[in-house]
Amino acid sequence: MEKFIEQLPVEVTDIRAASGGDVNDAYKIYSNDNLYYMLVQRNCDGNFYDGEIAGLKLFDKIGIKAPKVIDHGFCDGDAYLLLSFLDEGSIGSQSELAETVANMHKYKSPNDKFGFNYEYRGSSTSFTNEWVETWPELFLDQRMDVLAKQLIELDLWTSYDFEKYKKVYEIMKEELLNHKSEPSLLHGDLWAGNYMFLKDGSPALFDPSPFYGDREFDIGITTVFGGFNDEFYSRYNELYPLEEGCKLRLEFYRLYLYMVHLIKFGELYESSVNMTMENILNY
């Protein structure tokens, strides 16, 4: 860690390993006057964190509580990102969390297009986030087809699975072409592990995979692993009502997440992918 310490703009008094998910190494960085959180991605290029940095700066711009970017850089083949440390509390309001998410979604793309200035990079999957005119172009062409191809290449899907996917694809395409989407700022990975309530009870978001897309994408992700209750969805719909037909479209975004997890974690998610495809085919 000495190579990073020499580059940091803070005087480091102690370093301890921290929880950082399954993509990064993570550390608590102690200094005389503050506590910081540092992510490290090994053996990558220097712009690995560019998308996350851009997302966190957008959150700061529109008043969403999130870690602040202190420093970032590249050293001997490893990228690092130094953030302010969020002091987690024990409980908070799901209504306030819904207000935070709705406010994020009301912030629209600066060019009225779907995409982002930086690509998404994960541990097992990457997406280009190229700017496009329509939501189906981004979600179907740049997300779903990429995942389907990867599942075939990894031998996680058979030709039968792919034929089923092609039928699902046609349903998704028709539904999304007939649905008016707006390019909202999305968190991109909005599950319960990427928000917290601070000591004062206010909600904060972190670890974004940002891009501008249909807001139902984020809402669909929230429904997969729990952590968002009826109070959240009720308040969100008061502030920014979901449109007719969303029940089917939310299945699309659950399928996306299950496909990502099938690639990442293997056959554990095979049944979830198959069940969700059947839900769409039989809707």
RARA-V546515 format. One record per pair of residues at least 4 apart in sequence whose ideal C-beta (glycine too) atoms are under 7 Angstrom apart, sorted by the first residue. I is the first residue (numbers start at 1). GAP is how many residues later the second one is. D is the distance in Angstrom with one decimal. If there is no record, write none. Layout:
I:GAP:D ; I:GAP:D
This chain:
1:4:6.0 ; 1:14:5.6 ; 2:4:6.6 ; 3:72:5.0 ; 3:73:5.9 ; 4:4:6.4 ; 4:71:6.0 ; 4:76:5.5 ; 5:7:5.0 ; 7:66:5.5 ; 7:68:6.1 ; 8:4:6.3 ; 8:63:6.1 ; 8:74:6.1 ; 9:62:5.2 ; 10:19:7.0 ; 10:21:4.6 ; 10:26:6.5 ; 11:20:5.2 ; 11:21:6.0 ; 12:17:5.9 ; 12:18:7.0 ; 12:19:6.0 ; 13:17:5.0 ; 13:18:5.8 ; 13:19:6.1 ; 14:16:4.0 ; 15:12:5.3 ; 15:14:5.9 ; 16:11:6.6 ; 16:12:4.7 ; 17:10:6.0 ; 18:8:4.5 ; 18:9:5.6 ; 18:10:4.8 ; 18:19:6.7 ; 19:7:6.2 ; 20:4:4.5 ; 20:5:6.2 ; 20:6:2.4 ; 20:19:6.0 ; 21:186:7.0 ; 22:101:6.3 ; 23:99:6.4 ; 23:100:4.6 ; 24:15:4.3 ; 24:16:6.1 ; 24:17:5.5 ; 25:15:4.3 ; 25:17:6.8 ; 26:11:6.9 ; 26:13:5.6 ; 27:11:4.7 ; 28:7:6.4 ; 28:9:6.4 ; 28:57:7.0 ; 29:7:4.1 ; 29:9:5.1 ; 29:53:6.9 ; 30:5:5.9 ; 35:50:4.3 ; 36:34:6.2 ; 36:46:5.6 ; 36:47:6.5 ; 36:48:6.5 ; 36:49:5.5 ; 37:30:6.5 ; 37:46:4.7 ; 37:48:4.8 ; 38:42:6.0 ; 38:43:6.8 ; 38:44:5.0 ; 39:41:6.7 ; 39:42:4.6 ; 40:38:5.8 ; 40:40:5.0 ; 41:7:4.8 ; 41:37:6.6 ; 41:38:4.7 ; 42:36:5.1 ; 43:34:5.5 ; 43:35:6.9 ; 44:4:4.4 ; 44:35:5.3 ; 46:28:3.5 ; 46:33:5.9 ; 48:31:4.2 ; 48:73:6.0 ; 49:4:5.4 ; 49:23:5.6 ; 49:30:5.8 ; 49:32:4.4 ; 50:4:6.3 ; 50:68:4.6 ; 51:4:6.4 ; 51:65:6.7 ; 51:67:3.8 ; 51:68:6.7 ; 51:69:6.0 ; 51:158:6.8 ; 51:159:6.3 ; 52:4:6.3 ; 52:29:6.9 ; 52:156:6.1 ; 53:4:6.3 ; 53:16:5.4 ; 53:19:6.1 ; 53:28:6.9 ; 54:4:6.4 ; 54:63:6.5 ; 54:64:5.7 ; 54:156:6.6 ; 55:4:6.5 ; 55:153:3.6 ; 55:155:3.3 ; 56:4:6.6 ; 56:10:5.4 ; 56:11:6.2 ; 56:13:5.4 ; 56:152:6.6 ; 57:4:6.4 ; 57:12:6.4 ; 58:4:6.5 ; 58:127:6.2 ; 58:152:6.7 ; 59:5:4.0 ; 59:7:4.1 ; 59:146:6.4 ; 60:6:6.7 ; 60:8:6.3 ; 62:41:6.7 ; 62:42:7.0 ; 62:45:5.2 ; 64:36:5.8 ; 64:39:6.8 ; 64:40:5.9 ; 64:141:5.9 ; 65:133:6.8 ; 65:137:6.0 ; 65:138:6.8 ; 65:139:4.0 ; 66:138:5.7 ; 66:139:5.2 ; 66:140:5.7 ; 67:16:3.8 ; 67:17:5.2 ; 67:19:5.9 ; 67:139:5.5 ; 68:15:6.7 ; 68:16:4.3 ; 69:14:6.3 ; 70:12:4.4 ; 70:13:6.1 ; 70:14:6.2 ; 71:11:4.2 ; 72:8:6.5 ; 72:9:4.7 ; 72:10:6.7 ; 73:7:5.9 ; 74:5:5.3 ; 75:5:6.9 ; 86:110:6.3 ; 86:112:6.4 ; 86:118:5.6 ; 86:120:6.8 ; 87:111:6.2 ; 87:112:5.1 ; 88:108:4.9 ; 88:110:6.7 ; 89:108:5.0 ; 89:109:5.4 ; 89:110:4.4 ; 89:112:6.0 ; 91:106:6.2 ; 91:110:6.8 ; 92:4:6.5 ; 92:5:6.9 ; 92:105:2.8 ; 92:109:4.5 ; 92:110:6.7 ; 92:111:5.7 ; 93:4:6.8 ; 93:108:6.6 ; 94:4:6.4 ; 94:134:6.9 ; 94:135:5.3 ; 94:137:4.1 ; 94:138:4.1 ; 95:4:6.6 ; 95:136:5.6 ; 95:140:4.3 ; 96:4:6.6 ; 96:106:6.5 ; 96:107:5.4 ; 97:4:6.5 ; 97:98:6.4 ; 97:106:4.2 ; 97:135:5.8 ; 98:4:6.1 ; 98:134:4.7 ; 98:137:3.8 ; 98:138:4.1 ; 98:141:6.8 ; 99:4:6.3 ; 99:136:6.7 ; 99:140:6.4 ; 100:4:6.6 ; 100:103:5.0 ; 100:105:6.7 ; 101:4:6.4 ; 101:117:6.8 ; 101:135:6.3 ; 102:4:6.4 ; 102:134:5.5 ; 102:137:4.1 ; 102:138:4.4 ; 104:81:5.5 ; 104:83:6.7 ; 105:79:4.2 ; 105:80:6.8 ; 105:110:4.1 ; 105:135:6.0 ; 106:134:6.6 ; 107:77:6.9 ; 107:78:4.3 ; 108:74:6.4 ; 108:75:6.0 ; 108:76:6.2 ; 109:4:5.8 ; 109:5:6.9 ; 109:74:3.6 ; 109:103:3.9 ; 111:20:6.8 ; 112:71:6.6 ; 113:18:4.5 ; 113:19:6.3 ; 113:20:6.1 ; 113:70:6.3 ; 114:18:5.4 ; 114:20:6.8 ; 114:21:5.5 ; 114:24:4.4 ; 114:69:4.7 ; 114:98:5.6 ; 114:99:5.5 ; 115:14:5.0 ; 115:15:5.5 ; 115:16:3.8 ; 115:17:5.8 ; 115:23:6.0 ; 115:96:6.2 ; 115:97:6.3 ; 116:13:4.1 ; 116:94:6.2 ; 116:95:3.9 ; 116:96:6.3 ; 118:11:6.6 ; 119:7:6.3 ; 119:8:6.4 ; 119:9:5.2 ; 119:10:5.1 ; 120:6:6.2 ; 120:7:4.3 ; 120:9:5.9 ; 120:89:5.3 ; 121:5:5.1 ; 122:4:6.4 ; 123:141:6.9 ; 124:139:5.2 ; 124:140:4.5 ; 125:22:6.9 ; 125:25:6.7 ; 125:135:6.0 ; 125:138:5.8 ; 127:15:5.6 ; 127:16:6.0 ; 127:19:6.4 ; 128:14:5.8 ; 129:82:5.1 ; 130:12:6.6 ; 132:5:3.9 ; 132:6:5.2 ; 133:4:6.6 ; 135:4:5.7 ; 135:41:6.0 ; 135:46:3.8 ; 135:78:6.3 ; 135:79:4.9 ; 136:4:4.9 ; 136:37:6.0 ; 136:40:4.4 ; 136:41:5.9 ; 137:4:5.2 ; 138:4:5.1 ; 138:5:6.9 ; 138:75:6.0 ; 139:4:5.1 ; 139:5:6.4 ; 139:37:6.9 ; 139:74:6.8 ; 140:4:5.1 ; 140:5:6.3 ; 140:29:6.8 ; 140:32:6.3 ; 140:33:6.1 ; 141:4:5.7 ; 142:4:6.4 ; 143:4:6.6 ; 143:113:6.1 ; 144:4:6.3 ; 144:25:6.9 ; 144:112:6.4 ; 145:4:6.3 ; 146:4:6.4 ; 147:4:6.3 ; 147:112:4.4 ; 147:113:6.6 ; 147:116:6.7 ; 148:4:6.7 ; 148:14:6.6 ; 148:17:5.2 ; 149:4:6.3 ; 150:4:6.1 ; 150:113:5.7 ; 151:5:4.6 ; 151:6:4.1 ; 151:108:6.6 ; 151:111:6.5 ; 151:112:6.4 ; 152:5:5.2 ; 152:10:6.0 ; 154:109:6.6 ; 156:106:5.9 ; 156:107:6.9 ; 157:4:3.8 ; 157:5:5.5 ; 159:4:6.3 ; 160:4:6.6 ; 161:4:6.4 ; 162:4:6.6 ; 164:4:6.5 ; 164:113:5.6 ; 165:4:6.1 ; 165:112:6.8 ; 166:4:6.9 ; 167:4:7.0 ; 167:114:6.2 ; 168:4:6.2 ; 168:109:5.1 ; 168:112:5.1 ; 168:113:6.3 ; 169:4:6.1 ; 170:4:6.4 ; 171:4:6.2 ; 171:109:5.7 ; 172:4:5.9 ; 172:80:5.2 ; 173:4:6.1 ; 174:4:6.5 ; 175:4:6.2 ; 175:73:6.2 ; 175:74:6.3 ; 179:66:6.6 ; 179:70:6.7 ; 181:33:4.1 ; 183:29:3.9 ; 183:30:6.3 ; 184:28:6.5 ; 184:29:6.8 ; 184:31:4.3 ; 185:25:6.6 ; 185:27:6.0 ; 186:24:6.3 ; 186:25:5.8 ; 186:26:6.8 ; 186:27:5.1 ; 186:29:6.9 ; 186:31:5.8 ; 186:32:5.1 ; 187:7:6.9 ; 187:18:6.0 ; 187:21:5.0 ; 187:23:6.7 ; 187:31:5.6 ; 188:20:5.8 ; 188:21:3.3 ; 188:22:5.3 ; 188:23:5.9 ; 189:5:5.7 ; 189:18:6.6 ; 189:19:7.0 ; 189:20:4.5 ; 189:32:6.8 ; 190:4:6.3 ; 190:28:4.5 ; 190:31:4.9 ; 190:32:5.5 ; 191:30:5.9 ; 191:31:6.9 ; 191:33:6.7 ; 191:34:5.2 ; 191:36:6.7 ; 192:33:6.1 ; 192:34:6.3 ; 192:35:2.4 ; 192:36:6.9 ; 194:11:6.5 ; 194:12:5.9 ; 194:13:4.7 ; 195:8:5.9 ; 195:9:6.7 ; 195:10:5.3 ; 196:8:5.5 ; 197:4:5.7 ; 197:5:6.9 ; 197:6:5.8 ; 198:4:5.2 ; 198:6:5.6 ; 213:4:5.2 ; 215:4:6.5 ; 216:4:5.9 ; 216:26:6.7 ; 216:30:5.7 ; 216:33:5.3 ; 216:34:6.3 ; 216:37:6.6 ; 217:4:6.8 ; 217:36:5.1 ; 218:4:6.7 ; 219:23:6.8 ; 219:31:6.6 ; 220:30:4.3 ; 220:32:7.0 ; 220:33:2.7 ; 220:34:5.5 ; 221:32:6.1 ; 221:36:5.7 ; 222:6:4.4 ; 223:27:6.2 ; 223:31:6.5 ; 224:30:5.6 ; 224:33:5.3 ; 228:4:4.4 ; 228:5:6.9 ; 230:4:5.8 ; 231:4:6.3 ; 232:4:6.2 ; 233:4:6.3 ; 234:4:6.7 ; 235:4:6.5 ; 236:4:6.2 ; 237:4:5.0 ; 237:5:6.0 ; 242:4:4.3 ; 245:4:6.3 ; 246:4:5.8 ; 248:35:5.2 ; 250:4:6.4 ; 251:4:6.3 ; 251:25:6.0 ; 251:28:5.3 ; 251:29:5.2 ; 252:4:6.6 ; 253:4:6.7 ; 254:4:6.3 ; 254:22:5.4 ; 255:4:6.2 ; 255:18:6.8 ; 255:21:4.4 ; 255:22:6.4 ; 255:25:6.9 ; 256:4:6.6 ; 257:4:6.4 ; 258:4:6.2 ; 258:11:5.3 ; 258:14:4.4 ; 258:15:4.6 ; 258:18:5.8 ; 259:4:6.7 ; 259:14:5.8 ; 260:4:6.2 ; 261:4:5.4 ; 261:8:4.4 ; 262:7:4.2 ; 262:8:6.2 ; 262:11:5.4 ; 265:4:6.1 ; 269:4:6.0 ; 270:4:6.4 ; 271:4:6.0 ; 272:4:6.3 ; 273:4:6.4 ; 274:4:6.4 ; 275:4:6.5 ; 276:4:6.7 ; 277:4:6.3 ; 278:4:5.8 ; 279:4:6.4
